[in-house]
Amino acid sequence: MSTPVLEARDVSMVFGGLKALKGVTLTLDEGKIVGLIGPNGAGKTTFFNCLTGLYTPTTGQVLLKGNVLPGDPAQVTDAGVARTFQNIRLFPSMTVLENVMVGRHVRMKQGPLASLFHGPAYHRGEKAARDRSRELLAFVGLNNLDDELSRNLPYGDQRRLEIARALATDPAVLLLDEPTAGMNPQETEATQQLIFRIRETGVSVVVIEHDIKFIFGLCDSVSVLVQGELLVEGSPEVVRADPRVVEAYLGKPPEEVEHEIEAAKGEQA
Amino acid sequence: MSTSTVSTPAATAPVEKRSALAPLGKPFAVAGGVLGIVAALLPWVTFSLNDGNWPDKSTLQFFDAPFAVTGFRWHVLLLGVLVLVAAFAPVPSRGRVVRALGWGLTIVSFVNAAYITVKGGGLAAITALDGATAFGSVVGLIAGVLAILAGYGIGIEPVGEWKFKVSTPVAYLVLLVSFGAVLYAVAAMLTTGGVGASNPYAGAIFLSFLGFAGGVLGALSGVGFVRWLSALSEQHRVFSVIVLAACALLLPFTDAGNEYWMTVAANIGIYAATAIGLNIVVGLAGLLDLGYVAFMGIGALVAANFSGAATAHFGITLPFPVAAVVAAIVAGIFGAIVGSPTLRVRGDYLAIVTLAFGEIFTRSAQNNIGGITNGSNAIPGIPPLSLFGAEFNKSISIGAVKLPAGVLYYVLIVLLVAATMAVFANLKFSRIGRAWIAIREDEDAARAMGIRTGKMKILAFLIGATLAGLAGAVFAHKNGTVSYESFKFLESVTLLAAVILGGMGSIPGAVLGAALLFVLPEKLRDFEDYRLMIFGLALILIMRFRPVGLIPDAHRRAEMIERADENAEEAHVEAKKA
């Protein structure tokens, strides 16, 4: 492969005296799904915020297709990195369609003058944005809900809407922050299928998740973050077999946890 | 989906209350309606009051023609009939309709009763005296309360939703008739009770009319008509705007066509235009601005100094259109300057920053800092506008029709309001408008969607301030004097109240809010000392019972907008072919 689509080189983040990230490196090749796991407080979300421009790393850099990402979320999105949030953050009193159309913001040409005087170009642009948004809504499986206020959607649909909104920015990389939090097994399964389909469209994906089973079934490669450091990186098989991961992630495994892991293995197999 | 509703038993308390009243719903409604009609046909006052007879021949001695009902008695009669109609006709969400009508009855009866009692020096004025009875207001009150209770008994269901579509000509007709009715209501509202102090009962007549109008509007809204109409006007936006503007331009030909009301209406228009500008900042972008009137002040000052007034400072006189544009631009620049700190501050802190800016403006203007405001001497003698030799503050006649003085200002201001509305509406349904709303809803998520929030916020301030500056320029010429006194904190707060009262993000809301806030003081001269207190009380009540505002931003139906877009697209393609 040539240059990876997203690359974090030696990213460290220091808040006052707290070292939240210590030289984390992550490589995402085009068309791959990378999982990021780790116990609570391991620095996953901090790392995510470094990738999305919300934080500027204290040292190290983040590159998108070989270019250093700007330190501003809006510009990062413009460059081609889209994200969803751990606790859903839609625009609650906008409709489903409008939410996705906000995602088209960076890809629309419409300036202040066109917005002020609705000429033919405005109408063409709006129609194109609407069509693309509808397409994406159909892609994530939210048909015929255009005029519904997003806050009225059921939880699972809100998650999918957030993904559609992120996809509307035409990203090269999609960052999903706990996409299956609070979902039942069927919804989790559907989300997995959705992420596979997203990969098929040529978008590379980074996923943070607590559900190990979900991550191992989904990702091409998994990185384990513990106390701000990258503990292990590799294919799901490698990571799963690593005793350090089990220990760091779950502590000394009591009987039940072992059973659970066995069960997870069984399902994977 | 039809209008049928599934009544879901909500919390336990209301259900119990409803079940107690439920069997009484219909009987109460019928009784309320009948009593309302009876009340209209009864005398309301037992003796002649000191300030003259109570209007509409409702005083006992003059009660010679009980069936010739006029004024408030006509309103009571109409409300009574409507309650009866609602009780029997198959109307959607009947409970809401009956309740709203009941409130109308109650308010009309209460306002009249209270005034009569106060002016008549005691309860004797409204009830029995020496064997003569005048129970009109008592019966009216009972009717109102019964109807309200009936509303709860029938059950407060969700507002009816009308899904049926109408063909374009029918839609046009509906819109024409509806806006015509609005014009009539506005003219009636302005003129009821006459001008200021000419009628001692002006305040009562006005408030009573407000109660009636509110009741009917509440019923229409409850039945789903208002929602349907707003969706319809959204669908035929261009037509609606044209009809609305035409209606507004017809106002001088109604009873309200005299100099006094032209002036009041023009002032309302100026504040309405400013309120719409503020609505961009507060309603769309969600940035609380407590010093907004300063931009209007800046516009007014700039225009005043270019106007050729004797005390103007710039030494050059610009024609009004040029001066107005310059005023708008200068105000816009200040808007952008004030907007810049908003990159760093949010919410409450932003409100403080804008508050401080407003204060800086007022104090600088008061002390003539910069030397262009004349401080407390103000800039008087700003010449009125004129067009083709017709001075805007003189009366004009078109053919045989003589129009009152100030009518040209009124027309100019209607056009200004229409232009402001167009700017607001177009921006709202655009990439920029969506970005503003996204920022209002969740700023971090908006940034994650690629919206340059800083740029967008400054743009909101800039455009809002530009509109205010434009309104200020008209204000300067209309009033002839520009003084810092007109642009103090209270005005900013009143404008903000107008926006919030009317409904944030809604254009008709902003206009209605501005109209109410600037007409009410005119109409409530009776109260003088209590005016602001009543005003405050009314605000509290409205915010408690209708926090979304009087005319909330009707959520647009995307499909309708889309149809408009496609039509425009087709028209464009066809135009190219031709």
Chai-1 contact restraints between the chains, C-beta under 6 A:
chainA,res_idxA,chainB,res_idxB,connection_type,confidence,min_distance_angstrom,max_distance_angstrom,comment,restraint_id
A,P73,B,R447,contact,1.0,0.0,6.0,A-B,restraint_1
A,P73,B,A448,contact,1.0,0.0,6.0,A-B,restraint_2
A,A74,B,R447,contact,1.0,0.0,6.0,A-B,restraint_3
A,A74,B,G450,contact,1.0,0.0,6.0,A-B,restraint_4
A,A74,B,I451,contact,1.0,0.0,6.0,A-B,restraint_5
A,A74,B,R452,contact,1.0,0.0,6.0,A-B,restraint_6
A,T77,B,G450,contact,1.0,0.0,6.0,A-B,restraint_7
A,D78,B,G450,contact,1.0,0.0,6.0,A-B,restraint_8
A,R83,B,A448,contact,1.0,0.0,6.0,A-B,restraint_9
A,R89,B,D442,contact,1.0,0.0,6.0,A-B,restraint_10
A,R89,B,A445,contact,1.0,0.0,6.0,A-B,restraint_11
A,F91,B,A438,contact,1.0,0.0,6.0,A-B,restraint_12
A,F91,B,E441,contact,1.0,0.0,6.0,A-B,restraint_13
A,F91,B,D442,contact,1.0,0.0,6.0,A-B,restraint_14
A,L97,B,A558,contact,1.0,0.0,6.0,A-B,restraint_15
A,V102,B,R434,contact,1.0,0.0,6.0,A-B,restraint_16
A,V102,B,A438,contact,1.0,0.0,6.0,A-B,restraint_17
A,V102,B,M449,contact,1.0,0.0,6.0,A-B,restraint_18
A,G103,B,M449,contact,1.0,0.0,6.0,A-B,restraint_19
A,H105,B,A435,contact,1.0,0.0,6.0,A-B,restraint_20
A,H105,B,M449,contact,1.0,0.0,6.0,A-B,restraint_21
A,H105,B,G450,contact,1.0,0.0,6.0,A-B,restraint_22
A,H105,B,I451,contact,1.0,0.0,6.0,A-B,restraint_23
A,V106,B,G450,contact,1.0,0.0,6.0,A-B,restraint_24
A,M108,B,R431,contact,1.0,0.0,6.0,A-B,restraint_25
A,Q110,B,R431,contact,1.0,0.0,6.0,A-B,restraint_26
A,S115,B,L427,contact,1.0,0.0,6.0,A-B,restraint_27
A,S115,B,S430,contact,1.0,0.0,6.0,A-B,restraint_28
A,S115,B,I432,contact,1.0,0.0,6.0,A-B,restraint_29
A,L116,B,N426,contact,1.0,0.0,6.0,A-B,restraint_30
A,H118,B,N426,contact,1.0,0.0,6.0,A-B,restraint_31
A,P120,B,H572,contact,1.0,0.0,6.0,A-B,restraint_32
A,H123,B,D565,contact,1.0,0.0,6.0,A-B,restraint_33
A,H123,B,A568,contact,1.0,0.0,6.0,A-B,restraint_34
A,H123,B,E569,contact,1.0,0.0,6.0,A-B,restraint_35
A,E126,B,D565,contact,1.0,0.0,6.0,A-B,restraint_36
A,K127,B,D565,contact,1.0,0.0,6.0,A-B,restraint_37
A,D146,B,A558,contact,1.0,0.0,6.0,A-B,restraint_38
A,D147,B,R557,contact,1.0,0.0,6.0,A-B,restraint_39
A,D147,B,A558,contact,1.0,0.0,6.0,A-B,restraint_40
A,T169,B,G450,contact,1.0,0.0,6.0,A-B,restraint_41
